[in-house]
Amino acid sequence: MSEKAILKVKGKEIELDVIEGTEQEVAVDISKLRGQSGVITIDPGYKNTGATKSAITFLNGELGILRYRGYTIEELAEKASFLEVAWLLIGGELPTKRQLNKLEKDIKNNQIVHERMKKIVEEFPSTAHPMGVLASMVSALTAFHPTTLNPNNDNKEDYLNMVKLLAKLPTLAAWTFRKNIGRPINYPNPKLDYTSNFLYMMNSCPNSDYKADPIVAKALNVLLILHADHEQNCSTSTVRIVGSSNASMYASVSAGIGALWGPLHGGANQAVIEMLEAIKADGGDAGKYIAKAKDKEDPFRLMGFGHRVYKNFDPRATILKKYADDVLKALGIQDPILEIAKSLEETALNDQYFIDRKLFPNVDFYSGIIYRALGIPTDMFTVMFALGRLPGWIAQWKEMRANHEPIGRPRQVYTGYTERGFVEMDGRKE
Ligand code: ACO
């Protein structure tokens, strides 16, 4: 696009390039603005800032569109396996049968985690939050795979690291869970597919002939796919920015896990169930909590509602809403929490406060309900999100490096004191 944007500031006119993406998204390129004029832009929370050009995920919040590498989330959730989607996100194309077989085999060969890592997991107090343990353990993996420390855009090495992370994260997550509930850990079972193996490691008793329920395994596959990438969200931006300092894939993913943990991001799925439990314990009056969410004096927010980019509906939530009903029916579960969730959803969707602010249920509103139905404990929900988001983090890390993006280092508008003299202790006021 040869069109230019004109910015007039402090009496000076500055010409800026205008760029357009393949989905006609228009952006003003300000990367040379400071050099041209000494002026910077300010945008807290990066609400209006494109941090990169990316070819991985497209989403349109107004129209409720989400596509990975051009394929709709609806089609991928229905037809693909999680590992197919991981390959697609990271490599750019759907895998051939041979490529997928190799990936599955390589993952099975790398699921075992070093015995000394097991000892580290065992040393955490059983009250440790699984997200903290997971972030620490991913960071600790660098000690056992030191070649990962100096990334050099070597595709073979990146492939191996991707395989190791995809293979070991479920093992570490399941070990953390088993340790926290005081049960012996299970080693991976290479005879099982990715999701069934995870369920086996989480739920099996030693020497039992545990078989994952196919409905549960399928539901987990869908959940992982729906969470696999979401362009430049908080945790992904963290992964890219950490990676931009030349930190390893593992260090970057560990930081991403930390960012995902917060209740305004991935931690919302845990917060949703805790909120629903609290409403139930308080008599089940959804209206009371809607009123609290609207009260500006009350810090309470309706967890699982609202989204930074979806201002119409979240297509992942639409898939999961239907899925939650199907899964609960298929598993014969009647959950009073679900009734409260439905009443909350209905009340909020018809309330002017939520309509005006375009606050709709997001993916976390329904994912928590399904995880609960699948028998996954509440404090593991965000870990499940991390397992799903892993391919997205790796894909974005690789893209950032392949594009030779500069180190992430925003500027600021300083609002503190101007220079002042040091005051000796005797001269300071109490
Ligand atoms: N409950 C009540 N009011 C809300 C909520 C909510 N969940 N979310 C936003 N609002 C209100 C705000 O108070 C604000 O009102 P105002 O304009 O009168 O001041 C308005 O809606 C806009 O809110 P912002 O915080 O500016 O929106 P932002 O885009 O920054 O935040 C966010 C998005 C963080 C997701 C927010 O909606 C929220 O806190 N939701 C609850 C937590 C949650 O579910 N997070 C998961 C997100 S999905 C994910 O990460 C996978």
Residues whose N, C-alpha, C, O or C-beta is under 5 A from the ligand:
A	BS01	ACO	P263 L264 H265 G266 A268 A293 R301 L302 M303 G304 F305 G306 H307 R308 R357 N362 D364
